[in-house]
Amino acid sequence: MLEDGVELQFARGTGLLVGKGGKGDLKTHGGTLGVLFTANAEAPWPGYWDALEIGPYATTDTSISGAIVEYGGDNADTGALT
């Protein structure tokens, strides 16, 4: 579980796939600070990194609460969270 205040930084062209090629889950529980999914650059732009993608094999335990997703969405067919 990713707790309040955790920050995940993504390099250009990368992202996080959960339950895409096999079972997996992601749990975030952000509060005052949130759980931040962001770019690893000093001056990023929208679409800097790909996406946080929840695939067809994500378990029912997957829960995203209090997350902030910024500078993702590099794929023209999807947004930052798919």
matplotlib code that plots the C-alpha trace (Angstrom):
import matplotlib.pyplot as plt

x = [0.0, 1.2, 0.6, 0.1, 3.2, 4.7, 6.0, 6.6, 8.7, 8.7, 11.3, 10.3, 8.4, 7.9, 4.8, 3.3, 1.3, -0.8, -2.5, -1.6, 0.2, -0.8, -2.4, -1.5, -2.9, -2.3, -3.5, -3.1, -4.4, -3.5, -4.6, -3.5, -0.4, -1.8, 0.1, 1.9, 2.6, 4.8, 7.7, 11.4, 12.3, 12.9, 10.7, 8.3, 5.4, 2.0, 2.6, 6.2, 5.7, 3.2, 0.5, -0.7, -2.5, -4.9, -5.1, -7.7, -5.9, -5.8, -7.4, -10.5, -8.1, -7.0, -8.0, -6.8, -7.7, -6.1, -3.8, -2.5, -1.4, 0.6, 2.6, 1.5, -0.5, 2.2, 0.0, -2.3, -5.0, -5.2, -4.8, -2.5, -4.7, -6.2]
y = [0.0, 3.5, 5.8, 9.5, 11.5, 8.8, 10.2, 8.1, 9.7, 8.4, 8.9, 10.1, 7.4, 5.1, 4.4, 1.8, -1.2, -3.0, -6.3, -5.9, -9.2, -11.1, -10.6, -7.5, -4.8, -1.3, 0.4, 4.0, 5.8, 9.4, 12.0, 15.5, 15.2, 12.6, 9.9, 11.7, 10.1, 12.6, 13.2, 12.9, 16.2, 19.7, 21.2, 18.5, 19.1, 17.4, 14.0, 13.7, 10.1, 7.5, 6.4, 4.6, 1.8, -0.6, -3.7, -6.5, -8.7, -6.2, -7.8, -6.5, -5.3, -2.5, 0.8, 4.3, 6.9, 10.3, 10.1, 13.0, 12.2, 14.9, 15.2, 11.8, 11.0, 10.6, 8.1, 10.0, 7.3, 7.4, 9.8, 9.7, 7.1, 4.3]
z = [0.0, -0.9, 2.1, 2.3, 1.3, -1.0, -4.3, -7.4, -10.1, -13.7, -16.4, -19.9, -21.8, -18.7, -16.6, -14.3, -15.5, -12.9, -13.8, -17.5, -18.2, -15.1, -11.7, -9.7, -7.6, -6.5, -3.3, -2.5, 0.5, 0.3, 2.9, 3.5, 1.3, -1.2, -3.1, -6.0, -9.4, -11.2, -13.6, -12.6, -14.3, -13.1, -15.8, -17.0, -19.3, -19.7, -21.3, -20.0, -18.8, -20.2, -17.8, -14.7, -16.4, -14.6, -16.8, -17.1, -14.6, -11.8, -8.7, -7.0, -4.2, -6.4, -4.8, -5.6, -3.1, -2.5, -5.5, -7.6, -11.1, -12.9, -16.1, -17.4, -20.6, -23.3, -25.3, -27.6, -27.3, -23.5, -20.6, -17.6, -15.8, -17.8]

ax = plt.figure().add_subplot(projection="3d")
ax.plot(x, y, z, "-o")
ax.set_aspect("equal")
plt.show()
